Amino acid sequence: MSHSNEFSSLLVVLALAFFVPLLINRFKALPVVVGEIIAGLIFAQLGLLDPAESNTLILFSNIGLAFLMFLAGLEINIPALFKNGTDINHEQKLSLPALILIIYVITLLLGAGGSYLLTQSGMPANIFLLTLIFGATSLGVVLPVLKNRGILHTNSGQAIFLGSTVDDLFTVILLTVYILFTQHGLNIQILSFLLILILFLVIARIGLQFFQLPKVVKLFDELSQATVQIKVRGAIVILLIFVVLAESLGVELILGAFLAGMLVSLFKSPQDDSLVHKLEAFGFGLFVPIFFIVTGANLNIDALIANPQNLIFLPAILLISILVKLLPALLLKSRIGWRSSIAAGFLLNTHLSIEVAIAVIGEQIGLLSPATSAAIIVFAIITVILMPLVYNLIQPKTAKEAGYLTRLIYGWENNLTRNVAQQLKAHGDMVKIIPTNPEEEKSITDESFEVFPIENLRSAGDEVNTILILSGDDSDNLNVGRKAQNAEIQHVIALVNELGNLEEFKSLGIQVFSPALYRSTLITLMARNPSMFSLLSSTSDARDLLELTVRNVALAGQKIRDVILPGDSLILSIKRDNEILIPHGSTRLELDDQVSILVNNTFSYKLMDLFQHHIERQSKSTEEYQPQTEFQNLN
């Protein structure tokens, strides 16, 4: 075969990878990967593309599969898998990772039952592979859905993300073990699976310490400029080491690539978001689209049409997959509520990357027929289109998404609480009051405030960003503070009346206010900085002091003098790694910096666009727009 033919096929595929996103851009609900699979299928049916005739295309496609699994592993948050849990009464309870693991086991059991029913009804499929497909979730689709809505760090977002992580990780492991068993039986070859896991653990242990050495950090930062990109090179080397090792040991390359991604995720620092973006650009810009287009070109539609019973099974597969995911997800109701649990069940039923890989590998090793493999891929495409839409319909916008700053206040029995509530309301915040006893509810509603039952604190983290605990009893305040922390409310502020109790509050991560401690500080502030005190205490002027977290990657590394701020905004301070910096024009911004900015209210929404670029909103109008998540109105 001539080189021109080799590169002609590659040119066709790359041209499709370029034009497909442009063509489906107006169809926002249709993921690009679905368009790539369909484009590959159409061109193959027209005789314009035959991957089997191009070794180059086959090689690039295999690299695309490896990169796809690598990027999936890169999304795994290993520390989150070992996070402990406590209930709102500060008692030990089943941690979220343990609950997610139980849900996954139940999903597999239900999936096995559904797979058995399908095969007994005449569907020519491997029960175990079909079970794994029912148990898997496309993290690559779920994660963008959560990010686009800005709810990844909410209780429901974390539950769904962790569920997707567990589904992907254990599905890849079980698939690898099963393929080794079917190909080699129960012999010494199956130990190769353990060898690659042991190597992963050893490298993780050594590498985690090595990459935290100050000299190593400094060296890699110096060699990360445009012409070297040492971190990108290192990540790709880790990918190829594990892919080569997996193939040498007879293990499927997807496990090696997946573990390599997990290693890079473990080694990268919080400031390495740019590394992730570069790897995603490298993978999704070249290799991954080739894999999906080739997968579409290899889709055996003729076999599917020749066996129309497989098409008949599609509705049954879809229905079983919904039940298999939805029923176990209801176990999350005590943490995120009924409605969010149902929505999570549908979103976790999104199938694509690993499921397509299972279909392709299953056909290659003879465990799935071409028709069944094609049916599975069609099923995956349907879930990618349908399930995120259903999720967004069921899962309502949280108060944070809607742009409201919801404050809870506990301790209605004193005048301090009433005064604080009225001032927050004057600033335009949504204020809800937690009554200390049922008799207070009428008084709260009479003063035009909404009652928030204390038992609802369990799932308040998705709706509330601040709770002020202002009762006169320190022990009561401490108990409510524990409940608020366990509900993962972002800002917990408590009144501490006795100085001897301060450390107990601080040990829980609660921000404290003690009148005995801060009275002199406030008086001093009024004396030395009367204008600043007026700014902080005023509810009638058009200025605000905002605290924004830098999420926009484009701002990372920029000098403040080069950042064009809207209106007459002024950066007052930067909090970085628990250190307060007084900024100068040459000070460079970093990701996750907390920046305090003096701003005219008119330009608040523009600052949100600038600093937290990834958050989407419905309107650009200053009249309609309310500041969204992840910033604190310091007034």
ZANU-577244 format. One line per field, with one value per residue (C-alpha): residue number from 0; residue in three letters; x, y, z. Coordinates in steps of 0.2 Angstrom, whole numbers, padded with zeros to 4 digits. Each point is the difference from the previous one (the first is absolute). Last residue first. Example, Ala and Ser with C-alpha at 12.3 -4.5 7.8 and 13.67 -1.06 7.14 Angstrom:
<zalos>
nr <- 1_0
rest <- SER_ALA
px <- 0068_-0006
py <- -0005_-0017
pz <- 0036_0003
</zalos>
This chain:
<zalos>
nr <- 634_633_632_631_630_629_628_627_626_625_624_623_622_621_620_619_618_617_616_615_614_613_612_611_610_609_608_607_606_605_604_603_602_601_600_599_598_597_596_595_594_593_592_591_590_589_588_587_586_585_584_583_582_581_580_579_578_577_576_575_574_573_572_571_570_569_568_567_566_565_564_563_562_561_560_559_558_557_556_555_554_553_552_551_550_549_548_547_546_545_544_543_542_541_540_539_538_537_536_535_534_533_532_531_530_529_528_527_526_525_524_523_522_521_520_519_518_517_516_515_514_513_512_511_510_509_508_507_506_505_504_503_502_501_500_499_498_497_496_495_494_493_492_491_490_489_488_487_486_485_484_483_482_481_480_479_478_477_476_475_474_473_472_471_470_469_468_467_466_465_464_463_462_461_460_459_458_457_456_455_454_453_452_451_450_449_448_447_446_445_444_443_442_441_440_439_438_437_436_435_434_433_432_431_430_429_428_427_426_425_424_423_422_421_420_419_418_417_416_415_414_413_412_411_410_409_408_407_406_405_404_403_402_401_400_399_398_397_396_395_394_393_392_391_390_389_388_387_386_385_384_383_382_381_380_379_378_377_376_375_374_373_372_371_370_369_368_367_366_365_364_363_362_361_360_359_358_357_356_355_354_353_352_351_350_349_348_347_346_345_344_343_342_341_340_339_338_337_336_335_334_333_332_331_330_329_328_327_326_325_324_323_322_321_320_319_318_317_316_315_314_313_312_311_310_309_308_307_306_305_304_303_302_301_300_299_298_297_296_295_294_293_292_291_290_289_288_287_286_285_284_283_282_281_280_279_278_277_276_275_274_273_272_271_270_269_268_267_266_265_264_263_262_261_260_259_258_257_256_255_254_253_252_251_250_249_248_247_246_245_244_243_242_241_240_239_238_237_236_235_234_233_232_231_230_229_228_227_226_225_224_223_222_221_220_219_218_217_216_215_214_213_212_211_210_209_208_207_206_205_204_203_202_201_200_199_198_197_196_195_194_193_192_191_190_189_188_187_186_185_184_183_182_181_180_179_178_177_176_175_174_173_172_171_170_169_168_167_166_165_164_163_162_161_160_159_158_157_156_155_154_153_152_151_150_149_148_147_146_145_144_143_142_141_140_139_138_137_136_135_134_133_132_131_130_129_128_127_126_125_124_123_122_121_120_119_118_117_116_115_114_113_112_111_110_109_108_107_106_105_104_103_102_101_100_99_98_97_96_95_94_93_92_91_90_89_88_87_86_85_84_83_82_81_80_79_78_77_76_75_74_73_72_71_70_69_68_67_66_65_64_63_62_61_60_59_58_57_56_55_54_53_52_51_50_49_48_47_46_45_44_43_42_41_40_39_38_37_36_35_34_33_32_31_30_29_28_27_26_25_24_23_22_21_20_19_18_17_16_15_14_13_12_11_10_9_8_7_6_5_4_3_2_1_0
rest <- ASN_LEU_ASN_GLN_PHE_GLU_THR_GLN_PRO_GLN_TYR_GLU_GLU_THR_SER_LYS_SER_GLN_ARG_GLU_ILE_HIS_HIS_GLN_PHE_LEU_ASP_MET_LEU_LYS_TYR_SER_PHE_THR_ASN_ASN_VAL_LEU_ILE_SER_VAL_GLN_ASP_ASP_LEU_GLU_LEU_ARG_THR_SER_GLY_HIS_PRO_ILE_LEU_ILE_GLU_ASN_ASP_ARG_LYS_ILE_SER_LEU_ILE_LEU_SER_ASP_GLY_PRO_LEU_ILE_VAL_ASP_ARG_ILE_LYS_GLN_GLY_ALA_LEU_ALA_VAL_ASN_ARG_VAL_THR_LEU_GLU_LEU_LEU_ASP_ARG_ALA_ASP_SER_THR_SER_SER_LEU_LEU_SER_PHE_MET_SER_PRO_ASN_ARG_ALA_MET_LEU_THR_ILE_LEU_THR_SER_ARG_TYR_LEU_ALA_PRO_SER_PHE_VAL_GLN_ILE_GLY_LEU_SER_LYS_PHE_GLU_GLU_LEU_ASN_GLY_LEU_GLU_ASN_VAL_LEU_ALA_ILE_VAL_HIS_GLN_ILE_GLU_ALA_ASN_GLN_ALA_LYS_ARG_GLY_VAL_ASN_LEU_ASN_ASP_SER_ASP_ASP_GLY_SER_LEU_ILE_LEU_ILE_THR_ASN_VAL_GLU_ASP_GLY_ALA_SER_ARG_LEU_ASN_GLU_ILE_PRO_PHE_VAL_GLU_PHE_SER_GLU_ASP_THR_ILE_SER_LYS_GLU_GLU_GLU_PRO_ASN_THR_PRO_ILE_ILE_LYS_VAL_MET_ASP_GLY_HIS_ALA_LYS_LEU_GLN_GLN_ALA_VAL_ASN_ARG_THR_LEU_ASN_ASN_GLU_TRP_GLY_TYR_ILE_LEU_ARG_THR_LEU_TYR_GLY_ALA_GLU_LYS_ALA_THR_LYS_PRO_GLN_ILE_LEU_ASN_TYR_VAL_LEU_PRO_MET_LEU_ILE_VAL_THR_ILE_ILE_ALA_PHE_VAL_ILE_ILE_ALA_ALA_SER_THR_ALA_PRO_SER_LEU_LEU_GLY_ILE_GLN_GLU_GLY_ILE_VAL_ALA_ILE_ALA_VAL_GLU_ILE_SER_LEU_HIS_THR_ASN_LEU_LEU_PHE_GLY_ALA_ALA_ILE_SER_SER_ARG_TRP_GLY_ILE_ARG_SER_LYS_LEU_LEU_LEU_ALA_PRO_LEU_LEU_LYS_VAL_LEU_ILE_SER_ILE_LEU_LEU_ILE_ALA_PRO_LEU_PHE_ILE_LEU_ASN_GLN_PRO_ASN_ALA_ILE_LEU_ALA_ASP_ILE_ASN_LEU_ASN_ALA_GLY_THR_VAL_ILE_PHE_PHE_ILE_PRO_VAL_PHE_LEU_GLY_PHE_GLY_PHE_ALA_GLU_LEU_LYS_HIS_VAL_LEU_SER_ASP_ASP_GLN_PRO_SER_LYS_PHE_LEU_SER_VAL_LEU_MET_GLY_ALA_LEU_PHE_ALA_GLY_LEU_ILE_LEU_GLU_VAL_GLY_LEU_SER_GLU_ALA_LEU_VAL_VAL_PHE_ILE_LEU_LEU_ILE_VAL_ILE_ALA_GLY_ARG_VAL_LYS_ILE_GLN_VAL_THR_ALA_GLN_SER_LEU_GLU_ASP_PHE_LEU_LYS_VAL_VAL_LYS_PRO_LEU_GLN_PHE_PHE_GLN_LEU_GLY_ILE_ARG_ALA_ILE_VAL_LEU_PHE_LEU_ILE_LEU_ILE_LEU_LEU_PHE_SER_LEU_ILE_GLN_ILE_ASN_LEU_GLY_HIS_GLN_THR_PHE_LEU_ILE_TYR_VAL_THR_LEU_LEU_ILE_VAL_THR_PHE_LEU_ASP_ASP_VAL_THR_SER_GLY_LEU_PHE_ILE_ALA_GLN_GLY_SER_ASN_THR_HIS_LEU_ILE_GLY_ARG_ASN_LYS_LEU_VAL_PRO_LEU_VAL_VAL_GLY_LEU_SER_THR_ALA_GLY_PHE_ILE_LEU_THR_LEU_LEU_PHE_ILE_ASN_ALA_PRO_MET_GLY_SER_GLN_THR_LEU_LEU_TYR_SER_GLY_GLY_ALA_GLY_LEU_LEU_LEU_THR_ILE_VAL_TYR_ILE_ILE_LEU_ILE_LEU_ALA_PRO_LEU_SER_LEU_LYS_GLN_GLU_HIS_ASN_ILE_ASP_THR_GLY_ASN_LYS_PHE_LEU_ALA_PRO_ILE_ASN_ILE_GLU_LEU_GLY_ALA_LEU_PHE_MET_LEU_PHE_ALA_LEU_GLY_ILE_ASN_SER_PHE_LEU_ILE_LEU_THR_ASN_SER_GLU_ALA_PRO_ASP_LEU_LEU_GLY_LEU_GLN_ALA_PHE_ILE_LEU_GLY_ALA_ILE_ILE_GLU_GLY_VAL_VAL_VAL_PRO_LEU_ALA_LYS_PHE_ARG_ASN_ILE_LEU_LEU_PRO_VAL_PHE_PHE_ALA_LEU_ALA_LEU_VAL_VAL_LEU_LEU_SER_SER_PHE_GLU_ASN_SER_HIS_SER_MET
px <- -0106_0012_-0010_0008_0004_-0001_-0017_-0009_-0002_-0018_-0004_-0016_0003_0018_-0005_0012_-0013_-0001_0016_0015_0014_0017_0006_0001_0011_-0005_-0018_-0003_0009_-0012_-0015_0006_0001_-0015_0003_0015_0015_0013_0009_0006_0008_0000_0014_-0006_0010_0015_0001_0016_0006_0009_-0014_0001_-0011_0000_0001_-0009_0006_-0011_0007_-0004_-0012_0002_-0004_-0008_-0003_-0009_-0015_-0003_-0010_0005_0018_0012_0014_0017_0004_-0005_0014_-0007_0007_-0018_-0013_-0003_-0004_-0015_-0004_0007_-0011_-0010_-0002_-0011_0000_-0015_-0004_-0017_-0004_-0015_0005_0016_0010_0015_0001_-0002_0013_0012_-0004_0003_0017_0010_-0014_-0013_0013_0005_-0018_-0002_0016_-0005_-0016_0009_0005_-0014_-0013_0006_-0002_0006_0003_-0003_0013_-0004_0015_-0004_-0016_0009_0014_-0013_-0008_0011_-0005_-0018_-0013_0004_-0011_0002_0004_-0001_0004_-0001_-0013_0006_-0015_0012_0007_-0018_-0004_0016_-0004_-0017_0008_0012_-0013_-0010_0016_0003_-0017_-0005_-0006_0009_0004_0002_-0001_0008_-0001_-0017_-0009_0012_0007_-0017_-0002_0001_-0005_-0018_-0002_0002_-0016_0003_-0014_-0001_0001_-0014_0001_-0016_0007_0014_-0012_-0011_0014_0007_-0012_0007_0017_0018_-0007_0011_-0002_0002_0008_0001_0013_-0005_0011_-0015_-0004_0018_-0004_-0017_0007_0015_-0012_-0012_0015_0007_-0017_0000_-0012_0002_0016_0005_0002_0001_0006_-0004_0010_-0011_0006_-0011_0014_0003_-0018_0001_-0007_-0013_0006_-0014_0002_0019_0001_-0012_0010_0016_-0008_-0006_0015_0013_-0012_-0005_0018_0004_-0015_0007_0017_-0008_-0010_0015_0009_-0015_0000_0019_-0002_0007_0013_0010_0016_-0002_-0019_0002_0014_-0011_-0015_0010_0009_-0017_-0006_0016_-0002_-0019_-0014_-0011_-0010_0008_-0010_-0016_0003_0007_-0017_-0009_0012_-0002_-0019_0001_0012_0019_0006_-0014_-0006_0017_-0007_-0012_0015_-0002_-0017_0005_0015_-0007_-0017_0007_0011_-0015_-0010_0014_0004_-0019_-0002_0016_-0006_-0010_0015_0009_-0014_0003_0015_0005_-0003_0013_0012_-0001_0002_0017_0008_0018_-0002_-0008_0014_0012_-0008_0000_0019_0005_-0010_0011_0017_0000_-0008_-0008_0017_0011_-0012_-0005_0019_0002_-0016_0006_0017_-0008_-0009_0017_-0002_-0009_0016_0001_0006_-0016_-0009_0016_-0001_-0019_0004_0013_-0012_-0013_0013_0006_-0018_-0005_0016_-0008_0012_0011_0015_0009_-0016_-0003_0019_-0001_-0016_0007_0017_-0010_-0011_0015_0010_-0016_-0001_0019_-0001_-0014_0009_0016_-0009_0017_-0003_-0015_0007_-0002_0019_0001_-0015_0007_0016_-0009_-0011_0015_0010_-0015_-0003_-0018_0002_0011_-0012_-0015_0012_0006_-0018_-0008_0014_-0002_-0019_0000_0014_-0011_-0015_0010_0006_-0017_-0007_0015_-0005_-0014_0014_0004_-0015_-0019_-0004_0010_-0012_-0016_0009_0011_-0016_-0009_0014_0002_-0019_-0001_0014_-0008_-0017_0007_0008_-0014_-0014_0010_0003_-0017_-0007_0013_-0006_-0018_0002_0011_-0013_-0014_0010_0006_0017_-0004_-0015_0005_-0013_0013_0012_-0013_-0005_0019_0003_-0014_0006_0018_-0005_-0010_-0008_0002_-0011_-0011_0015_0008_-0016_0000_0018_-0004_-0016_0009_-0013_-0011_-0017_-0012_-0012_0011_0015_-0011_-0006_0018_0006_-0014_0005_0019_-0004_-0010_0015_0012_-0011_0000_0019_0001_-0012_0010_0016_-0009_-0005_0018_0006_-0013_0006_-0012_-0004_0010_-0009_0001_-0019_-0001_0008_0018_0010_0018_0009_0010_-0006_0001_0019_0000_-0009_-0002_-0001_0017_-0006_-0012_0013_0011_-0015_-0002_0018_0002_-0015_0007_0017_-0009_-0009_0017_0007_-0015_0001_0018_-0003_-0013_-0011_-0010_-0005_-0011_-0006_-0009_-0010_-0016_-0004_0017_-0003_-0017_0007_0014_-0011_-0012_0014_0007_-0017_-0002_0017_-0006_-0013_-0018_-0010_0008_-0006_0006_0018_-0004_0008_0015_0003_0000_0011_0017_-0001_-0007_0016_0010_-0008_0002_0018_0004_-0007_0010_0015_0001_-0005_0014_0012_-0003_-0007
py <- 0217_-0013_-0007_-0017_-0008_-0018_-0001_0013_0019_0005_0004_0007_0019_-0002_-0009_-0014_-0013_-0019_-0003_-0012_-0002_-0004_0018_0002_0015_0010_-0005_0003_0017_0004_-0005_0012_0015_0010_-0003_0011_-0010_-0001_-0017_-0014_-0014_-0018_-0008_-0017_0001_0013_0018_0009_0015_0013_0013_-0002_-0011_0000_-0019_-0009_-0018_-0015_-0008_0016_0014_0015_0018_0016_-0003_0016_0001_0017_-0007_-0018_-0006_-0002_-0012_0005_0011_-0015_-0011_-0016_-0017_-0008_0012_-0010_-0015_0008_-0007_0015_0000_0016_0010_0016_0017_0008_0018_0007_0008_-0003_-0015_0008_-0010_-0005_0016_0011_-0010_0003_0019_0000_-0008_0004_0004_-0012_-0014_0003_-0001_-0017_-0007_0005_-0010_-0014_-0011_0003_-0001_-0017_-0004_-0017_-0008_-0019_-0012_-0013_0004_0018_-0003_-0010_0013_0015_-0008_0008_0017_-0002_0008_-0008_0005_-0012_0002_-0015_0004_-0014_-0011_-0018_-0008_-0007_0018_0006_-0014_0004_0018_-0004_-0009_0013_0014_-0010_-0002_0018_0006_0018_-0005_0007_-0013_0008_-0012_0004_-0008_-0009_-0010_-0014_-0001_-0001_-0019_-0005_0018_-0004_-0006_0017_0006_0016_0013_0014_0018_0013_0007_-0009_-0016_0000_0004_-0014_-0013_0005_-0011_-0016_0002_0006_0006_-0001_0016_0002_0015_0003_0014_0017_0011_0005_-0018_-0002_0016_-0007_-0017_0008_0011_-0015_-0011_0013_0003_-0017_-0015_-0003_-0010_-0009_0010_-0008_0010_-0003_0009_-0001_-0003_-0013_-0012_0004_-0003_-0017_-0002_-0014_-0018_-0009_0009_0002_-0019_-0004_0010_-0008_-0018_0002_0004_-0010_-0014_-0002_0000_-0014_-0010_0002_-0006_-0015_-0004_0000_-0012_-0011_0000_-0003_-0015_0001_-0011_-0002_0009_0014_0002_0001_0012_0012_-0002_0002_0016_0007_-0003_0008_0016_0001_-0003_0012_-0009_0009_0016_-0010_-0006_0017_0008_-0013_0004_0019_-0002_-0011_0010_0003_-0010_-0011_-0002_-0008_-0018_0005_-0002_-0019_0001_0012_-0009_-0017_0007_0012_-0014_-0012_0013_0003_-0018_-0004_0015_-0007_-0018_0003_0006_-0016_-0009_0008_-0011_0004_0018_-0001_-0010_0013_0014_-0007_0015_0000_0017_0006_-0007_0008_0017_-0003_-0005_0015_0012_-0006_0002_0018_0014_-0010_-0008_0015_0013_-0011_-0002_0019_0003_-0012_0009_0017_-0006_-0003_0012_-0012_-0011_-0015_-0017_-0008_0005_-0006_-0017_-0002_0003_-0013_-0012_0003_-0002_-0017_-0006_0005_-0009_-0017_-0011_-0013_0005_0008_0009_0007_0005_0009_0010_0003_0008_0009_0009_0005_0006_0011_0007_0004_0009_0011_0004_0004_0013_0004_0014_0008_0001_-0014_-0003_0013_-0007_-0017_0005_0010_-0014_-0012_0011_0002_-0019_-0003_-0010_-0012_-0004_-0003_-0010_-0012_-0005_0001_-0009_-0015_0000_0000_-0014_-0010_0002_-0005_-0016_-0004_-0001_-0010_-0013_-0005_-0008_-0012_-0010_0000_0001_0008_0009_-0001_0004_0014_0008_-0001_0008_0014_0003_0000_0013_0011_-0001_0003_0017_0006_-0004_0007_0016_0002_-0002_0012_0013_-0003_0001_0016_0009_-0005_0007_0016_0001_-0005_0012_0013_-0005_-0002_-0009_-0013_-0004_0001_-0014_-0011_-0002_-0005_-0010_-0011_-0012_-0019_-0013_-0004_-0002_-0011_-0011_-0001_-0006_-0013_-0006_-0002_0004_-0008_0007_-0014_0003_-0010_0012_0015_-0007_-0005_0017_0008_-0012_0004_0019_-0002_-0008_0013_0014_-0007_-0001_0018_0007_-0009_0009_0017_-0003_-0004_0016_0010_-0005_-0011_0009_0006_0011_0019_0002_0006_-0016_-0004_-0005_-0005_0004_-0014_0000_0019_-0001_-0009_0013_-0009_0012_-0005_-0018_0006_0009_-0015_-0011_0012_0001_-0019_-0001_0014_-0009_-0015_0011_0008_-0018_-0005_0015_-0002_-0018_0006_-0013_-0006_0018_0001_0017_0008_-0016_0009_-0011_0004_0018_-0001_-0011_0012_0015_-0009_-0004_0018_0007_-0010_0006_0018_-0002_0004_0011_0016_-0003_0017_-0006_-0016_0005_0009_-0014_-0013_0011_-0002_-0018_-0004_0008_-0010_-0016_0004_0005_-0016_-0010_0010_-0002_-0019_0001_0012_-0011_-0014_-0017
pz <- 0263_-0004_-0014_-0002_-0016_-0005_-0008_-0010_0000_-0005_-0018_-0006_0002_-0005_-0015_-0006_0002_0002_0008_-0002_0012_-0007_-0001_0019_0001_-0015_-0002_0019_-0002_-0014_0011_0014_-0012_0005_0019_-0001_0005_0014_-0002_0012_-0010_0006_-0010_-0006_-0016_0001_-0003_-0002_0010_-0011_0002_0019_0011_0019_0003_0014_0003_0003_-0016_-0010_0005_-0011_0005_-0005_-0019_-0007_-0011_-0009_-0014_-0006_0004_-0014_0007_-0006_0016_0010_-0008_-0008_0005_0001_-0008_-0015_0011_0007_0017_0011_0015_0003_0016_-0003_0009_-0006_-0007_-0005_0017_0012_0011_0008_0013_-0010_-0010_0016_0009_-0015_0001_0019_-0001_0015_0013_-0007_-0002_0018_0006_-0010_0008_0017_-0001_-0009_0015_0012_-0014_-0005_-0019_-0006_-0017_0003_-0006_0013_0010_0000_0010_0013_0000_0004_0015_0013_-0007_0005_-0011_-0016_-0015_-0014_-0018_-0012_-0018_-0014_0007_-0001_0009_0013_0003_0003_0012_0010_0000_0007_0015_0003_0000_0013_0011_-0002_0006_-0005_-0017_-0016_-0012_-0017_-0014_-0017_-0018_0000_-0013_-0004_0018_0007_-0001_0019_0005_-0004_0018_0006_-0008_-0011_0003_-0013_0006_-0001_0018_0003_-0007_0013_0015_-0006_0000_0017_0010_-0010_0009_-0004_-0017_-0015_-0010_-0018_-0009_-0019_-0002_-0008_0011_0010_0004_0007_0011_0006_0004_0010_0010_0004_0005_0012_0008_0008_-0001_-0018_0002_-0016_-0016_-0018_-0014_-0018_-0013_-0016_-0017_-0007_0001_0018_0004_-0008_-0017_-0001_-0004_-0010_-0016_0000_0004_-0014_-0013_0007_-0002_-0018_-0012_0009_0004_-0019_-0005_0012_-0006_-0018_0006_0008_-0015_-0011_0012_-0001_-0019_-0001_0012_0018_0009_-0016_0006_-0012_0003_0019_-0002_-0011_0011_0016_-0007_-0005_0018_0007_-0010_-0001_0012_0010_0013_0014_-0006_0002_0017_0006_-0005_0011_0014_-0002_0001_0015_0011_-0001_0015_0006_-0018_-0005_0002_-0015_-0011_0001_-0008_-0014_-0007_-0003_-0004_-0014_-0007_-0001_-0009_-0013_-0003_-0002_-0013_-0009_-0001_-0016_-0008_0005_-0008_-0016_-0003_-0018_0004_0014_-0011_-0013_0013_0005_0008_-0006_-0008_0017_0010_-0013_0004_0018_0001_-0012_0011_0015_-0008_-0006_0009_0013_0005_-0001_0005_0015_0004_-0001_0011_0013_0001_0001_0016_0007_0014_0011_-0001_-0012_0007_0004_-0017_-0009_0009_-0004_-0018_0000_0008_-0014_-0013_0007_0002_-0018_-0006_0003_0010_-0008_0011_-0015_-0005_0017_0002_-0017_0005_0018_-0007_-0014_0012_0012_-0015_-0005_0017_0000_-0017_0006_0016_-0010_-0011_-0009_-0012_0008_0018_0012_0003_0014_0009_-0002_0009_0013_0005_0000_0011_0012_0002_-0003_-0016_0009_0014_-0011_-0012_0012_0006_-0017_-0008_0013_-0002_-0019_0000_0012_-0012_-0015_0009_0006_-0018_-0005_0013_-0013_-0010_0014_-0004_0002_-0019_-0013_-0012_0011_0016_-0007_-0008_0017_0010_-0012_-0001_0019_0002_-0013_0007_0018_-0005_-0012_0013_0014_-0008_-0007_0018_0007_-0013_0004_0019_-0003_-0010_0012_0015_-0010_-0007_-0018_0000_-0012_-0013_-0014_0012_0005_-0019_-0004_0013_-0005_-0018_0003_0015_-0011_0012_0001_0009_-0015_-0011_0013_0000_-0019_0001_0013_-0009_-0017_-0013_-0014_0006_0000_0014_0012_-0005_0005_0016_0005_-0004_0011_0015_-0002_-0001_0016_0008_-0008_0006_0018_0000_-0007_0014_0013_-0007_0000_0018_0005_-0010_0009_0017_0011_0016_0015_0011_-0001_0002_-0018_-0006_-0002_-0015_-0004_-0017_-0007_-0018_0000_0002_-0017_-0010_-0017_-0015_-0006_-0001_-0013_-0009_-0001_-0006_-0014_-0004_-0001_-0012_-0010_-0001_-0007_-0013_-0005_-0002_-0010_-0011_-0004_-0004_-0013_-0010_0015_0003_-0015_-0004_-0016_-0004_0003_0015_0007_-0002_0009_0015_0003_0000_0012_0012_-0001_0003_0015_0006_-0002_0013_-0007_0012_-0007_-0017_-0008_0001_-0010_-0016_0007_0012_-0015_-0011_0009_0005_-0017_-0008_0012_-0006_-0019_0003_0009_-0015_-0012_0011_-0002_-0019_-0003_0009_-0012_0004
</zalos>
